[in-house]
Amino acid sequence: MKKDIRKQYAGMADGYDLTIRQLIPKYDHIMKRMASFLPYDKNQAIDILDIGCGTGNLAFLLKKKFFYSNITCIDPTDKMIKYAKQKLSVFPGIKYVKSMVQDFKFNEKYDAVLVSMVFQNLRNKRQKMSIYRKICKSLKQDGMFLMFGPVLGSNDFVEEYYMKHWSAFIQKSFNKEKTEGGWLATYREKDGPDKFLDEISMLQKSGFKTVDVVYKDNNLALFVMVK
Ligand SMILES: C[S@@+](CC[C@H](N)C(=O)[O-])C[C@H]1O[C@@H](n2cnc3c(N)ncnc32)[C@H](O)[C@@H]1O
């Protein structure tokens, strides 16, 4: 499973910055929203954890806004970390940890933990909740957890609607076969998103003071939690 994930993302790493924008509607808008949502002063040396940093797109925006921040970027895929290091080479204060989130020792305390398009890869609700709890514990008081990713429709009709719209978006860049038999087939076979309300319920049970949703467009949602 772990090897499989690394292989999957190593295979995507070279063209990732283009591909992600072809797969995720309004990707840049959402990344900017995540970075701009954090309520800290730009001169503060805040501590941030970016889980599944990929090629560093989110960390780049965070560094632009919070130059003095200390960011820990974790990702299990060598090639992703390589691209992140290149993109972020101009910035000080970034630490890279090659690790799956499941194996990461949450030994430090953070003002903010961010994760984008990663937790759909987790195995099941139990594993997810155990990680949500660890994230909550690792936050400083009033610290924030921002999570962006796909959710399942609450019934077959809604899920079909989501998939129809997602497929149409992806088909602006790829043909029908690559969209349906490639991207969406991989999503259906390998990813395990949960229903929107189940996500909220899991997050509410994980120790956060508040759970909210500040963006939702079909199957993509941005959750914001405060400890
Ligand atoms: C779809 S990319 C998202 C990258 C970045 N967060 C973004 O939004 O552009 C998923 C990334 O998460 C990493 N990843 C997958 N499973 C992970 C896990 N269990 N723990 C940490 N990172 C993981 C992959 O290596 C990949 O770089």
The ligand as a Gaussian input file, in Angstrom:
#p B3LYP/6-31G(d) Opt

LIG

0 1
 C       -2.421000      15.033000      -4.832000
 S       -0.867000      15.359000      -4.126000
 C       -1.190000      16.859000      -3.214000
 C        0.030000      17.709000      -3.076000
 C       -0.198000      19.098000      -2.470000
 N       -0.681000      19.012000      -1.118000
 C       -1.133000      19.899000      -3.332000
 O       -2.283000      20.161000      -2.927000
 O       -0.750000      20.240000      -4.446000
 C       -0.765000      14.190000      -2.822000
 C        0.595000      14.230000      -2.107000
 O        0.448000      13.581000      -0.855000
 C        1.481000      12.650000      -0.674000
 N        0.894000      11.575000       0.139000
 C        0.121000      10.542000      -0.258000
 N       -0.227000       9.782000       0.780000
 C        0.340000      10.358000       1.879000
 C        0.349000      10.049000       3.257000
 N       -0.274000       8.984000       3.724000
 N        1.028000      10.862000       4.104000
 C        1.671000      11.961000       3.639000
 N        1.690000      12.305000       2.331000
 C        1.044000      11.512000       1.474000
 C        1.902000      12.232000      -2.078000
 O        3.241000      11.779000      -2.124000
 C        1.688000      13.506000      -2.855000
 O        2.853000      14.303000      -2.894000

